[in-house]
Amino acid sequence: MARRKLPSIEDRKYTMSDKVIIKRLMNYAKPYTLRFLVVLALMIITVLLGLLEPFIIGESIDLLTADNVDVKTFILYLSIFSISILVTAFVTFYQVLMLQKIGQSIVYNIREEVFAHLEEQDIDYHNKKPTGTLVTRVTNDTNTLNQMYTSVIINVIRNVLMLIGIIIAMGFINYRQAGNFNLTLIAMAVMPFVMVVSFIFRRYSRKAYRLVRKRLALVNAFLSEHLSGMKIIQIFNQEKRKYKEFHGKNDDLRKAYMKQLFIFGVYRPTVYMFYIGAMILIYYFGGIQAINGVITVGFLVAFISYIRRFFEPIQQLAEQFNILQAAFASSERIFGILDDKPQVVDEDNAITLENIKGNIEFRNVWFSYIEGEWILKDVSFKVNAKESVAFVGATGAGKTTILSLIVRNYDIQKGQILIDGIDIKKIKISSLRSFIGQMLQEVFMFSGTIASNIKLKEDSITDSEMIESANYVNADKFINKLDNKYEEKVRERGNNFSSGQRQLLSFSRTLVHKPSVMILDEATANIDTETEQLIQDSLEKMMTIGTMLIVAHRLSTIQHVNQIIVLHKGEIVERGNHQTLLKQKGMYYDLYKLQYQEKTV
């Protein structure tokens, strides 16, 4: 089957505005609005208490430096200060706990939505996207969002309120003692510079985070592919070359991280420099006013404390902005996946079938993976219920494509495909596939047990049905020899079983789900002679169950089918049973003769 050149997921530049990202992220937080409001209320309490503490310290210093110390008032100040610290600690603990629960719940929902969306995507989509890249989206990128919900949203609000509150508090105590806002204005003189630096940082840090996420996905995709193919790498002695390839991708990721760290490393010291500048100005002008008796020492200490607390939120905003940029970069990539709509979808009025007989018809079907490059050209044929039909032809003739189209892995461009007289586009995809069992050349086995791989954890399937299906397809011949029989562990991809054993298990898996139509795509291509005999016996039994469509290179396995369709360059050139096609001495005869000669050599 011809394949189109598929672009990588990283080839497409997908960007979104901050406004759109924030709006979409907030939609996930809507179900937790009440909890967020509780956290917000707790946060306001901590902000007010934080603003109260410097004022109490300043008043206490002025009280202690007065000629007559009012002990009762001092004890009152001390009590308020102590209670403030205790209440702040308790409220902060509860606030953090609630935020973590909210964040984990939101990320849990996003992760499930992304995975469910990937399950709904068509086969063509998964052919395009590297597995490692998709894993990065579901794990790393969603985890980055957790930090945003737990560390950024509420704390950004808290820090903004703290900044506003501190400005108001500084203005209040400045006017209260000096009758003007001189020190407050001096302290605020550095703010325009901080804002300019923050704007520049925002611009460059966003680009840096996008680059990090992109290169991290490439590393994960490389690892996923090459760890799965490690056997081939070692067989062909390619370890050094693959190591160099990984070294290059890993080094690109390191450079991206270093660029990100450099940008943040420049920003924070720059803000700190403005903080020191503000402190020097306050010490100088405030000190002069204190010496001249315009303000008290307690006021100056309180004001300096406010300045220190003023720049703490700015520093925290820098860190939170750092996390926010990472979250925005991850969000772009997550939403990029969620915005990729499946190409093969149910029609609005699609129906659910209760059962099917298994009549299949292709009417003038045209199909291409790339526009204009037709894989199937005006293909028409009929298969009656419970008949067996084999498709034969050279590689790229369109055999496997026909089988893929029947289960709607792809949609055709022209013509119709009908099951029991109904256009398959008018049938819900899940309903259609529930009546079709597929047995492919490459059998995928999940980690677990033989039983879990046959049942696919379908609770409605009983053990007796499972054993019966295994017996029917001759899988019991090797299962009963295992120590744990049906509870025998299956390692990743079933690599502790032979190709033939995996194929027999796939037969059992298909049969136990009681399909009306069975598809075999080169299911006997890579097996030994002994297992082929078992499979051949299984095929003959299964042909009596329902409609069977077979793609096979071994023509000896399809001699007893009802009809053989010979394809060449996407067109049907011959059709008939085994004996009829041999008598015609056409393409099928040539293929059969060639295989017969190969066996006798």
C-alpha positions in Angstrom: 0.0 0.0 0.0 1.5 3.3 -1.0 2.0 5.8 1.7 2.1 9.6 1.6 5.0 11.5 3.1 3.8 12.5 6.6 4.8 15.7 8.2 6.1 15.7 11.8 3.9 17.2 14.5 6.8 19.7 15.1 6.8 20.9 11.4 3.7 22.9 12.0 4.0 26.2 13.9 1.0 26.6 16.2 0.8 29.7 18.2 -2.0 31.4 20.2 -2.5 34.8 21.8 -2.2 35.0 25.6 -5.8 36.2 25.8 -7.1 33.1 24.0 -4.9 30.8 26.1 -6.0 32.4 29.4 -9.7 32.2 28.4 -9.4 28.5 27.5 -7.5 27.7 30.7 -10.0 29.5 32.8 -12.8 27.3 31.3 -11.2 24.3 33.0 -11.3 26.2 36.3 -15.0 27.1 36.1 -16.2 24.0 38.0 -14.0 24.9 40.9 -15.1 28.6 41.0 -16.5 28.3 44.6 -13.3 26.7 45.9 -11.2 29.4 44.1 -13.4 32.1 45.8 -12.7 30.5 49.2 -9.0 30.5 48.5 -9.3 34.1 47.3 -10.9 35.1 50.6 -8.2 33.3 52.6 -5.6 35.1 50.5 -7.1 38.5 51.2 -6.9 37.7 54.9 -3.1 37.0 54.6 -2.6 40.1 52.5 -4.3 42.3 55.1 -2.3 40.7 57.9 0.9 41.1 55.9 0.2 44.8 55.4 -0.6 45.2 59.2 2.7 43.8 60.4 5.1 46.6 59.3 2.8 49.2 60.7 2.7 47.4 64.1 6.5 47.2 64.1 6.9 50.9 63.3 4.4 51.9 66.0 6.1 49.6 68.5 9.5 51.2 67.8 8.1 54.7 68.2 6.4 53.6 71.4 9.7 52.1 72.8 11.7 55.2 71.9 9.2 57.6 73.5 9.9 59.3 76.8 7.1 57.5 78.6 6.7 53.8 77.4 3.1 52.6 77.5 3.6 49.0 78.5 0.0 48.0 78.0 -0.1 49.4 74.5 3.2 47.6 73.7 1.8 44.3 75.0 -1.3 44.9 72.8 0.9 45.5 69.7 2.9 42.3 70.6 -0.2 40.3 71.0 -1.7 41.5 67.7 1.6 40.8 65.9 1.8 37.2 67.4 -1.8 36.4 66.5 -1.2 37.8 63.0 1.7 35.4 62.4 -0.2 32.4 63.7 -3.3 33.2 61.7 -1.2 33.8 58.6 0.5 30.4 59.0 -2.7 28.5 59.5 -4.6 30.2 56.6 -1.6 29.8 54.3 -1.5 26.1 55.0 -5.2 25.6 54.2 -4.9 27.8 51.1 -2.0 25.8 49.7 -3.8 22.5 50.4 -6.9 23.7 48.6 -5.0 25.0 45.7 -3.1 21.7 45.2 -6.3 19.7 45.3 -7.9 22.1 42.7 -4.8 22.0 40.5 -4.5 18.2 40.5 -8.2 17.9 39.7 -8.0 20.3 36.8 -4.9 18.6 35.4 -6.5 15.2 35.8 -9.5 16.4 33.7 -7.2 17.9 31.0 -5.1 14.8 30.8 -8.2 12.6 30.4 -9.6 15.0 27.8 -6.4 14.9 25.8 -6.2 11.1 25.9 -9.9 10.7 25.0 -9.3 13.0 22.0 -6.3 11.0 20.9 -8.5 7.8 21.0 -11.0 9.5 18.7 -8.4 10.5 16.1 -8.2 8.5 12.9 -5.3 6.2 12.0 -3.8 8.8 9.6 -3.4 11.2 12.5 -1.5 8.7 14.6 0.7 7.8 11.5 1.8 11.5 11.4 2.5 12.0 15.1 5.5 10.5 16.8 4.4 8.5 19.9 7.0 10.2 22.1 5.7 13.6 21.2 2.1 12.7 22.2 3.4 11.2 25.4 5.0 14.5 26.2 1.8 16.3 25.6 -0.2 14.0 28.0 2.4 13.9 30.8 5.0 16.7 30.8 2.9 19.5 29.3 -0.2 18.8 31.5 2.0 18.7 34.6 3.3 22.2 33.7 -0.3 23.4 33.8 -0.6 22.0 37.4 2.1 24.5 38.5 0.2 27.3 36.9 -3.1 26.5 38.6 -1.4 25.9 42.0 1.4 28.5 42.0 0.5 31.3 39.6 -3.2 32.2 39.3 -4.0 32.9 43.0 -0.5 34.1 43.8 -0.4 36.6 40.9 -3.7 38.0 42.3 -2.2 38.0 45.8 0.9 39.8 44.7 -1.0 42.4 42.7 -3.2 43.1 45.7 -0.2 43.2 47.9 1.5 45.7 45.6 -1.6 47.9 45.6 -2.0 47.5 49.3 1.6 48.4 50.0 1.4 51.5 47.9 -1.8 52.6 49.7 -0.2 51.8 53.1 3.0 53.7 52.3 1.0 56.7 51.0 -1.1 56.6 54.2 1.7 56.5 56.7 3.8 59.0 54.7 0.9 61.5 54.6 0.1 60.8 58.2 3.5 61.7 59.5 5.0 64.1 56.9 1.9 65.6 55.4 3.0 64.6 51.9 3.9 61.6 49.7 7.6 62.4 49.1 9.0 59.0 50.1 6.3 57.1 48.3 6.9 58.9 45.1 10.7 58.4 45.5 10.1 54.6 46.0 7.8 54.5 42.9 10.4 56.2 40.7 12.0 52.9 39.8 8.7 51.3 38.7 8.8 52.5 35.1 12.2 50.8 34.7 10.9 47.6 36.2 7.9 47.6 33.9 10.1 48.0 30.8 12.4 45.2 31.8 9.4 43.0 32.5 8.0 43.7 29.1 11.3 42.7 27.4 11.6 39.6 29.6 8.1 38.5 28.7 8.8 38.7 25.0 12.0 36.7 25.0 11.1 34.2 27.7 8.0 33.1 25.7 10.1 32.2 22.7 12.6 30.4 24.9 9.9 28.3 26.5 8.4 27.4 23.1 11.8 26.2 22.0 12.3 24.1 25.1 8.9 22.3 24.8 9.6 21.7 21.1 13.0 20.2 21.7 11.9 18.2 24.7 9.2 16.6 22.5 11.7 15.7 19.9 14.0 14.0 22.4 11.0 12.0 23.8 9.9 11.0 20.3 13.5 9.9 19.5 13.7 7.9 22.7 10.3 6.2 22.1 11.2 5.2 18.6 14.7 4.0 19.2 14.2 2.2 22.4 11.4 0.2 20.7 13.8 -0.5 17.8 16.9 -1.2 19.9 17.0 -4.8 18.6 17.5 -3.5 15.0 20.1 -0.9 16.2 22.2 -3.6 17.8 21.8 -6.1 14.9 23.1 -3.6 12.5 25.8 -2.3 14.9 24.4 1.3 14.7 24.9 2.1 18.4 27.5 4.8 17.8 25.6 6.5 15.1 22.4 6.5 17.1 24.3 7.8 20.1 25.5 10.7 18.0 22.0 11.5 16.8 20.7 11.4 20.4 23.7 13.5 21.5 22.7 16.2 18.9 19.1 16.3 20.0 20.0 16.2 23.7 22.5 19.0 23.1 19.9 21.1 21.3 17.6 20.6 24.4 20.4 21.6 26.7 21.1 24.8 24.7 17.4 25.7 24.8 17.3 25.2 28.6 20.5 27.3 29.0 18.9 30.1 26.9 15.8 30.0 29.0 17.9 30.1 32.2 20.0 33.0 30.9 17.0 35.1 30.2 15.6 34.5 33.6 19.1 34.9 35.1 19.3 38.4 33.6 15.8 39.5 34.6 15.9 38.7 38.3 19.2 40.4 39.2 18.1 43.4 37.1 14.9 43.7 39.2 16.9 43.2 42.3 19.2 46.1 41.2 16.2 48.4 41.0 15.2 47.2 44.5 18.6 48.1 45.9 18.4 51.5 44.2 15.0 52.2 45.7 16.3 51.2 49.2 19.3 53.5 48.8 17.1 56.4 47.9 14.7 55.7 50.8 17.6 55.4 53.3 19.1 58.6 52.1 16.0 60.9 51.9 14.2 59.1 54.8 17.3 59.3 56.9 17.6 63.0 56.4 13.9 63.5 57.3 14.3 61.4 60.4 17.4 63.4 61.5 15.5 66.6 60.9 12.6 65.3 62.9 10.1 65.4 60.0 9.5 61.6 60.5 10.1 59.2 63.3 12.5 56.3 63.3 9.6 53.9 63.7 8.0 55.3 60.6 11.2 54.9 58.6 11.6 51.3 59.7 8.0 50.6 58.7 8.4 52.3 55.4 11.6 50.4 54.6 9.8 47.2 55.6 7.0 48.1 53.1 9.6 48.7 50.4 11.2 45.3 51.1 7.7 43.7 50.9 6.9 45.7 47.8 9.8 44.2 45.9 9.2 40.7 47.2 5.9 40.3 45.1 7.8 41.8 42.1 10.5 39.1 42.5 7.8 36.4 43.0 5.9 37.8 40.0 9.1 37.2 38.0 9.2 33.5 39.1 5.4 33.2 38.6 5.8 34.8 35.2 8.5 32.2 34.4 6.0 29.4 35.3 3.3 31.2 33.4 5.4 31.3 30.2 6.1 27.6 30.6 2.4 26.9 31.1 1.5 29.0 28.0 4.0 27.2 25.9 2.6 23.9 27.1 -0.9 25.1 26.6 -0.3 26.0 23.0 0.9 22.4 22.4 -2.0 20.8 24.3 -4.6 23.0 22.5 -2.8 22.3 19.3 -3.7 18.6 19.8 -7.2 19.3 21.0 -7.8 21.6 18.0 -6.8 18.9 15.5 -10.1 17.5 14.5 -10.5 13.9 13.3 -10.8 13.6 9.5 -13.0 10.5 9.8 -16.1 11.3 11.9 -19.7 10.2 12.3 -22.3 12.0 10.2 -25.0 13.9 12.2 -27.6 11.4 11.4 -25.4 8.3 11.6 -27.2 5.1 12.8 -26.3 2.4 15.3 -26.7 -1.2 13.9 -28.1 -3.9 16.1 -26.6 -6.6 13.9 -25.2 -7.2 10.4 -25.3 -10.1 8.0 -22.0 -9.4 6.4 -22.9 -8.4 2.8 -20.2 -6.1 1.5 -20.1 -4.0 -1.7 -17.7 -1.6 -3.3 -19.3 0.7 -5.9 -16.9 2.6 -8.2 -14.6 3.4 -5.3 -11.7 5.9 -5.8 -9.2 6.6 -3.1 -5.9 8.4 -2.6 -3.7 9.3 0.3 -2.3 12.2 -1.7 -4.6 14.2 -3.9 -4.4 13.0 -7.5 -2.3 9.9 -6.8 -5.0 7.2 -6.8 -4.4 4.1 -4.9 -7.8 2.6 -5.9 -9.3 3.4 -9.3 -13.0 2.7 -9.9 -13.0 -0.5 -7.8 -16.3 -2.5 -7.7 -17.0 -5.9 -6.2 -19.6 -7.7 -4.0 -19.1 -10.1 -1.2 -22.1 -12.1 0.0 -22.6 -12.8 3.7 -20.4 -15.6 5.1 -18.4 -15.8 1.9 -14.6 -15.8 2.0 -12.7 -13.5 -0.4 -9.0 -13.0 -0.8 -7.2 -10.0 -2.3 -4.0 -10.8 -4.2 -1.5 -8.6 -6.0 1.9 -6.9 -5.9 3.0 -4.6 -3.1 1.2 -1.3 -3.5 -1.7 -2.7 -5.5 -4.2 -1.5 -2.9 -5.0 -4.7 -1.0 -4.5 -3.5 2.5 -6.1 -0.2 1.6 -9.4 -2.0 0.8 -9.4 -3.6 4.2 -8.7 -0.2 5.9 -11.5 1.5 4.0 -14.1 -1.1 5.2 -13.5 -0.2 8.8 -13.2 3.5 8.0 -9.6 4.1 8.9 -9.8 6.4 6.0 -12.7 7.9 3.9 -13.0 7.4 0.2 -13.0 10.3 -2.2 -15.5 8.9 -4.8 -17.9 6.0 -4.9 -19.7 4.0 -2.1 -18.9 1.2 0.3 -21.9 -0.6 1.6 -22.6 -3.2 4.3 -25.9 -4.9 4.1 -26.9 -2.3 1.6 -26.1 0.7 3.9 -23.4 3.2 3.1 -20.8 2.9 5.9 -20.6 6.7 6.2 -24.2 6.6 7.5 -23.2 4.1 10.3 -21.6 5.2 13.5 -17.9 4.3 13.4 -18.0 2.5 16.8 -21.1 0.5 15.7 -19.5 -0.5 12.4 -16.3 -1.6 14.0 -18.0 -3.6 16.7 -19.1 -6.1 14.1 -15.7 -6.4 12.4 -12.8 -8.4 13.7 -9.3 -7.6 12.4 -6.2 -9.9 12.5 -3.1 -8.1 11.2 0.3 -9.2 10.3 1.9 -7.3 13.2 0.0 -8.5 16.3 0.0 -6.0 19.1 0.0 -7.4 22.6 -0.5 -5.4 25.7 1.4 -5.9 28.9 -0.7 -8.1 31.2 -1.7 -11.8 30.8 -2.9 -14.0 28.0 -6.5 -13.7 29.4 -6.4 -9.9 29.5 -5.1 -9.8 25.9 -7.8 -12.1 24.6 -10.7 -10.5 26.5 -9.2 -7.0 26.3 -10.6 -6.6 29.8 -14.2 -6.9 28.5 -16.2 -7.9 31.6 -19.0 -9.5 29.5 -16.7 -12.2 28.2 -16.6 -15.3 30.4 -13.6 -17.5 31.0 -15.4 -20.4 29.3 -16.0 -18.3 26.2 -12.3 -17.3 26.2 -11.2 -21.0 26.5 -13.6 -22.0 23.8 -12.3 -19.5 21.3 -8.7 -20.4 22.1 -9.5 -24.1 21.5 -11.4 -23.3 18.3 -8.4 -21.5 16.7 -5.8 -24.0 18.1 -4.2 -21.5 20.5 -4.8 -24.0 23.3 -2.0 -26.2 21.9 0.6 -23.9 23.3 -1.3 -22.1 26.1 -1.9 -25.4 28.0 1.8 -26.1 27.9 2.6 -22.8 29.8 3.1 -22.9 33.6 0.3 -20.4 34.3 -1.8 -21.2 31.2 -4.2 -18.2 30.6 -2.7 -16.2 33.5 0.8 -16.4 31.9 2.4 -12.9 31.9 2.7 -11.1 28.6 5.7 -8.8 28.4 5.7 -5.5 26.4 4.5 -6.1 22.9 4.3 -9.8 23.6 8.0 -10.4 23.0 8.0 -13.5 25.1 5.9 -15.3 22.5 6.7 -16.3 18.9 5.0 -14.6 15.9 2.8 -17.6 15.3 1.7 -17.8 18.9 0.8 -14.1 18.9 -1.1 -14.6 15.7 -3.1 -17.5 17.2 -3.9 -15.3 20.2 -5.1 -12.6 17.9 -7.4 -15.1 16.2 -8.8 -16.1 19.6 -9.1 -12.4 20.6 -11.1 -11.7 17.4 -13.3 -14.7 17.6 -14.3 -14.2 21.3 -15.8 -10.8 20.4 -18.1 -12.6 17.9 -17.6 -10.6 14.7 -19.8 -10.8 11.7 -17.0 -9.8 9.4 -13.4 -10.9 9.8 -10.4 -9.3 8.2 -7.0 -11.0 7.9 -4.2 -8.8 6.6 -1.2 -11.0 5.7 -1.8 -12.9 9.0 0.4 -15.8 7.9 3.3 -13.9 6.5 5.9 -14.5 9.2 5.3 -17.9 10.7 6.8 -21.3 10.6 5.4 -24.3 8.7 4.0 -26.1 11.8 2.2 -23.0 13.0 1.0 -22.3 9.5 -0.8 -25.6 9.5 -2.5 -24.7 12.8 -3.5 -21.3 11.4 -4.7 -22.9 8.1 -6.9 -25.2 10.1 -8.2 -22.2 12.2 -8.9 -20.3 9.0 -11.0 -23.1 7.5 -13.0 -23.2 10.7 -13.4 -19.4 10.9 -14.6 -19.2 7.3 -17.9 -20.9 8.5 -18.6 -18.2 11.1 -19.0 -15.0 9.1 -17.8 -13.0 6.1 -14.0 -13.3 5.7 -11.7 -10.9 3.8 -8.1 -12.0 3.4 -4.9 -10.4 2.1 -2.3 -13.1 1.8 1.0 -13.4 0.0 1.1 -17.2 0.6 -1.4 -18.3 -2.0 -1.5 -21.8 -0.5 -3.5 -20.4 2.4 -6.4 -19.1 0.2 -7.0 -22.0 -2.2 -10.4 -22.7 -0.5 -11.9 -19.2 -0.5 -15.0 -18.5 -2.5 -13.5 -15.7 -4.5 -10.1 -14.3 -5.3 -9.7 -10.7 -6.5 -6.5 -9.9 -8.2 -5.4 -6.2 -8.0 -2.8 -4.4 -10.1 -2.0 -0.7 -9.6 -5.3 0.0 -7.9 -7.5 -1.8 -10.4 -9.2 -5.2 -10.4 -7.7 -7.3 -13.3 -8.9 -10.8 -12.4 -11.5 -12.4 -10.2 -12.7 -16.0 -9.6 -11.8 -19.0 -7.5 -8.4 -20.7 -7.3 -9.0 -23.2 -10.0 -10.7 -20.8 -12.4 -7.8 -18.3 -12.1 -5.2 -20.9 -12.7 -7.0 -22.0 -15.9 -7.0 -18.4 -17.2 -3.2 -18.3 -16.9 -3.1 -14.6 -16.1 -1.5 -12.6 -13.3 -2.7 -15.0 -10.6 -1.3 -18.0 -12.5 2.1 -16.2 -12.7 2.1 -15.4 -9.0 1.2 -19.0 -8.1 3.8 -20.4 -10.4 6.4 -18.1 -9.0 5.7 -19.2 -5.4 5.6 -22.9 -6.4 9.0 -22.5 -8.0 10.3 -20.8 -4.8 9.2 -23.8 -2.7 10.8 -26.4 -5.0 14.1 -24.6 -5.2 
